[in-house]
């Protein structure tokens, strides 16, 4: 753990800053929205149940579902992450504001009216100062909750400490998981402590239990410190907002974004293209890795949040274009090239070289016990075996349902598991069968037996660069650079690169750069 931190402390610090940016900005926006809503509820009778009911409904929506829903509207990265944290942070702030203002004694309000205060003066001079401790308690709850929510936002490329957690889960790297989880816990505790200090600093001195024992001089000092603390907090918040806004400004006129799905191979191949482009051109590349499944990344591309990512012919044919007819590899490529150009104005370049098709794998002892060599062999004994497919394989047209129908399979149980944890479940005898990618490095690590697709159910999944046609028009120097990799990365090459990341725990960007250097591309 300490060794990992020693060599990666700069990345951890950068991710902490990203995490803090989103958290502070989102909570501040939630305060600016939630407190006025709470005031509105306390003054207008009958609207409280509706507003709080709406906030409760939003709170009940799974955060990952909300993030997926936001992509077509807000894209990926910073904006949807902030929006998601804001909407989930509203409920405690609205509730506490409305409750604290509503519980102030009517005698206090009558006394304030008696000395000539207007309704607005009563609100900001009497009611809000009295309600402030309870309002700040709601802000503390929202702030701590926001730290955990930002961890999830790494799923759509927002950065933060969640990136380390997801990367560690994907590569079965417990040290990397802890490197993200521990700072996130400490950050939550630190923010809770900091907000508690703010709560104490802004709360009226008249509400202190020991007010009677304080002399006038000490009271003046406390109030002076409160004003100083309030100004310092305001300056800090303004600085965070400005940094968050200006840090998203691109530093280069020539700029493209390259995306990747949330598995090892995608991170490596995206990094290979990014490194090559930056080495051969003056184009700045924004890397948006670990964005989730096919639909998320393809939506990001079609919504102009990405300029390029590496997709697979089989995925485009069955999952994007919804085709099921059997065709040759050449026919499939020609069809998807024509239809994606006509419907989305996308350009497909020639395949990279490797075919990362779906496959079905079992433990060596399972293969020996049931004499399994092909998927037809598996179908014969499938009623005795448990399968744990990935979530995407569960829902794809070319996934588990089509495979079971084609081979006549009927498994004992089907329990979906995403990413690398399905390998762990397989080796711990929690399941007997999993779907794999043919270039997975963990196949070699665990000595798994990959069963032959004897009915040729799975199409070829040749990796191809997918980008907008106008991107090539804006940057004509891009095409010859991308074409350098056509047909150059074979199945064995990709399997070895995946092995280095998944098993040896090397970084995808370092593996990518080393590959380009060793093959003379840069």
N, C-alpha and C positions, 0 to 999 in steps of 0.2 A: 504494500500500500504506500509506504513512505517513498519507495523507489519510483513508483508510478508518479506520485506527486512531484518528486524531484525533477523528473524529465518532462512533465507536462503542466507545470504550475502556471505557465503563461496562458495556456489554453483554458485552464480552470478559472483563472482570474477573468479572462475575457468572457467566459460563459456566465460567471457570477454577475458581471456588469450588465450583460444582456438580460439576465433574469431580473435584476434589480430595476432596470429601466422599465420593463413591461409592468412589473408589479407596482411601482410607485406611480407611474403615469395612469394606470388603470384604476387604482384606488382613489387617486385624486379626482379623476373624472367621475367615479362612482359617488364621491362626496358631493361634488358640484351638482349631480343629478338627484341623489338620494335625499339630501337634507332639504332642499326645496320641496320635493314630493312629500316628505314627512310633515313639513310645515303646512302644506296644502291640505293634507289629510286631517290635521288637527283643527283646521279652521272651517273646512267645508264638510258638513255632515253627510254621511251616506256614501262618500266616494272611497272611504278607507278599505272596506271589504273588497271592492273591485280592484283597486291598485295593488293591495297586498295579495289578493288572489292571483293576479297576473304575475307578480314577482315570485310567488310560490310555484306556479306552473313552470316558469322559466328555470327555477332552481331544480325542478324535477327532471328536466331534459338532460340526458347523458351528455357530458361535455364533449366527448369524441363525436357524437352525432351532430351537435351544434357546429363544431369545427368543420365537419364535412359539408354541412348545409351552407356554411358561409363562403366556401371557396368560390362558387360561381359569382358571388356578389362582391366580396372583398379580396379575393385571390388568396395567396398564401403568405406566410411570414408574419410580419409585425402587426399589420392592421387587424386581421381576424383574431389574433392572439389577444390584443388589447380589448377588442370588442367583447370577446368571450369572457374575459376576466371581469370586465365592467358589469355585464349583466348578471353574473353570479355573485358579485359583491354588493349589489344593490339592496337585497332583502334585509340583512342585519342593520344597515344604515337607515333605511326607510322605517323599519319597525321601531328601532330605538328612538329615532327622532320623534315619531308620532306618539309613542308611548310616554316619553319623558315630558313632552309639551302638554299632553292630555292629562297628566297626573299632577300638574302644578295646581295648588289650591286656588279656588276662586276668590278667596279672601285677599290673596296677594294681588290678583288682577284688579279687584275693586279698590284696593289701597292705591295702586299705581294710577288708576283712573281718577281717584280722588285728588291726587296731587297735580293733576293736569296733563298727564302723559297721553299722547295720541296712541291709537292701536299699534302703529308701526313702532313707536318708541317703546311701548310695553313689550313688543316682541324682541327687539334687539338689545334693550337695556335691562329687561327683567327676565323674560321667559327663557331666551336662549342661554344667557349665563347660568341660570339655574339648571337647565337641561343638559348643559355641556358635558358633564361627567358621564351621563348615560349615553349620549350621542357618541362620545369618544370610545366607549366600550363597544359599541357596534362597529366603529371604524377599526378597532383592534381585531375583532373577529374577522372582518372582511380582509384586512391586511394579511393576517396569518393564512387564511383560506386561499388568498390570491397566490401565495408562494407555491402552494401545491398545484394550483390550476395552471400556472405558467410552466410547470414541469411537463404537463400534458401537451402544451402548445408546441413543444419540439416536434410533435407528430406532423405538423404542417410547415416545418422549416422556420419556426420563429426563434430558434436558438435556445439559449438558456441551459441550465444544468440538466434538463431532461434529455438533452442530446447524449450526454455521457451515460445516463441510465438506459436509454433505448439501445445505444451502441453496445453497451455491456451485456444486455439481455440477448441481443442478436448474435454476439460472438461468444457467449458463455464465459464472459470475463467478469468475475465477481469483483475484482479490484476496481475495474472501471465503473461498475454499478455503484460501489461505495464512494468512489471519487465524485459521483454526481449526487448521491443521496445524502451523504453526510453534510456537505456544504449547504444543500437545500434545507436540511433540518436546522443547521446553525443560523442560516439566513432567516428562517421563520422565527426562531427564538430572538434573534437580534432585532428584527422588525417589531416584534411584540414589545420588547424592552424599550425601543426607541419611541413607539407610539404611546407607551405608558408614560414616558418622560414628557412628551408633548401634552398628554392629557393633564398631567400635574401642572405643567407650565401655563396652560391656558384656562384652567379651572379658576373661578373667582376665589379670591383669598377668603372672602366672607364665609365660604362653605367649609373651610378647614375646621377640624374638631378643636384645635388649640388656639383659635382666633382670640379668645379672651385673655390668654396669657402673653400675647405679643404686644410690645409697645409700638407707638406710632412710627418711630424711626425704622424698626425692623420691618414693619408692614410696607413702608415706602421702598426699602431695599428689595423686598420680595416682588413688589409690583414692577420695579425697574428691571429685575432679572426676567420676569415674565415677558415684558415688552421686548427685551433683547432676544430672549429665546424665540418669541413669535416671529421676529424679523429674520432671525437666522434660519428658522424652519421655512419661512416663505422664500428666502433666497435660495435655499437648497432645492426646494420643489421646482422653482423657476429654472434653476440650472439643469435639473434632471429632464424637464420638459424640453428645454432648448437642445440639450445633448441628444435626446431621443429623436427630435425632429431633424436636426442637422446631420446626425450620423447616418441617416438614410439617403442623403444626397450623394449622387454618384460623383466620383472624383475624375472620371475619364469621359470624354465625349463618345468614345467608342466603347460600347459596353454590351455584353450579352449575359443572360442567365442560363445556366445549365442545371437541370434537375435530375433527381434519381429517386427510385422507389426505396422502400425500407428494407432492403436486404444487401448483403455484403457485395455481391457481384455488381450491383448497380452503383454503389458508392465507388468501387474501384474503376469501372469503365467510365463513369462520369468524370472522375479525377484524371484519368488518362487523357481524355479529350480536353479538359480544362488546362492541364499542364502543357499539352502540345500547342493549343491555340495561343496561350500566353508566351510560349517560347518562340513561336514562329511569326507572331503578329504583334501589333501594338494594341490589341483589343483586351480590355479588362474583363475578366470572367467572374461572375458572381455564382458561387457554388451553392445550390439549394438541395442538399442531400437528405435522405431519410424522410421523404414526404408522405409515405403511406403507399397504398395500393395503386393499381392501374388507373382506376377511375379518378382518383385524386390528382395524379400527375398529368394524366391526359387532359383533365378539366383545366388544370393550371396552364397547360400549353395553349389550349384553345381559347382561354381567357386572357392570353398575352401576359401571363405572369412568368412564363418561361419562354425562352427562345429555342431551346434544344434539349432533348433527352434521348436516351437509347431505349428503344422498344423492341419487341420481338414479333416476327411475322405471324406466328400462330396466335398470339394475343390480339393483334390487330384484326386478324381475320375472324376469329370466333367471338372475342369479347367486346371489341369496339364496333365492328361491322355486323356482328350477329349472324355470321354465315356458318352453315353446318355441312354443306356439300363437300364431298371428297374431291380434292384437286391436287395436281402436282405442285411441287415447290415453286416452279417457274410460274404457273398459272396463278397461284396465291399471291406471289409478289407482284405480278402485273396487275391483278385486280385491286389489291389494297393501294398500290401506287396511283392507279387511276381514280378510285373512289375518294381517297383522302385528299387528293389534289382538287377534285371537283367540289367536294362538300366542305372542306375545311381550309383550302388553299395551303395545304402542307406539302412539303417536299420530303421524299424518302431517298436517301443515298444508298449505295450498294452495301450489302451485308459486311459486317466486321470480320466474320470468319467462323466464329463458334456457333454451335447449335445447342442452346440451353433448353432442351425440351423437358417436359414433365416426365417423371419416371416414378415407379413405385419400388420402395426398398423395405427389406426386412432384416432382422438380425441373422447372422450366419447360422446360429443354432436352430432358428425357426425354419430357415431354408432347408437345413439338413433333416430336421424332424419330419417335415411334410414333403420333402423332395421337390422343392419349388425352384423352377428355372424360368418360367414364363408367367404372364398374367392369367393365362388359361389354367395353369396349375393352381394359381392362387384362388381362382373362382371355384375350383373343385372343393376347397377346404375353407372358403371365406366365412362360412357360418360358425366356424370355431375361433375366428380371429377378430381382434379389436383394431380399428383403424383410427388414427388421429391426423386428419388432413389439415392443411392451413385454411384460414377463413376464406381466402380468395379462391382456393381450389374447391371449397364447398359451394361457391356461388357462381362459378364460371360455367359457360355453356359447354366448354371442353373439360370440365372438372369431374368430380366424383360421381355425380348422378349419371352423366353420359357414359362414363367408364363402367359403372355397375350395370347399366342397361345393356351395353355392348357385349360385356363378358358374362352376364348373368350372375353377378355377385350379390351376396346378401350377408353382410358382416354381422358379427355378434353384437357390436356396438360401434357407434360413430361419435367420437368426441373431438371436436375441432380444437387445434392448438396452433397458434401463430408463431412463425419464425423458428429460431433455434430451439426453444423449449420443447418442441416436438421430438427432436433428437434426444434430448435428456430423458423425456418420458419413455421413448423407445428403449433406451439402454437401461432404464430403471424398471423395465417390465411393466410399465403402466399402459402400454399399448403394444401391438404386434406388427403393425403396418403403418407406414407414413408415405406421403408424397414428397418427392425431392426434385431438385433441379439436377440435370445430368452433370453439371459442372460444379456442384457443391463440393467444397473442400472437406466437409465433415464426413462424407461417404468414406473417404480414405482413412480418416482418423479413427472412425468407429468400426471399420472393416465390414461395412454393410454389403448385403447382396442386392444388386439392382436387377429386378425381374424384366425379362424381355417383353416388349409390347408386340406379341406375335400377331395380333390382328391389326397392328398399325393404327391404333385408335388415335394416339396423340400426333398432331401435325408437327412439322419442323418449327422450331422457335429460333430462327436465325436473328441475331442481334443486328439492328440497323439504326443509324442516326435518323431522328425524326425532328424536323424543324419547319418553321414558316418559310415559304418561298421568298417573301420579301426580305427575310434576314440575309439570304444569299445575295440579294440585289443591293442591300445597304452595305454589305461587307463582301465585295467580290473576292477579296483575298482569302476568305474563309473556306471556300469550296476546295481549292487545291490542298489546303492543310488537312481538312477532314478526309479527303480521298487517300491520304498517305496510309491510313489505317485499314483501307478496304481489303478484306481477305487476309489480314496479317495476324490476327489473334485467333489461334486455333482452340479446340476443345481442351487439349492438354495444357496449353498456356493459361487459359482461364481457370482451370481446375487448380493449377499450382498457385496462381495469384489468390484465389479464394482461400486456399489452404493456409497461406501465409498470414492472412488476416484473421480467419476463424480459429485457427489452431495455434499459430505462433504469436498471435495478438499484435501483429504489426499494424501500423496505421494505414488505411486505404490510400491516403495521399502519398505516403512514403513509398508504398508498394508500387503505385502508379508511376511515380517519377523514376524509381529504380528500373522499372520495366522499359520505359522510354529510353533511358540512358544505356541500358544493356543491349538494346536492339538498334541503337544508333539513330533513333528518331530525333533526339535533341542532343 
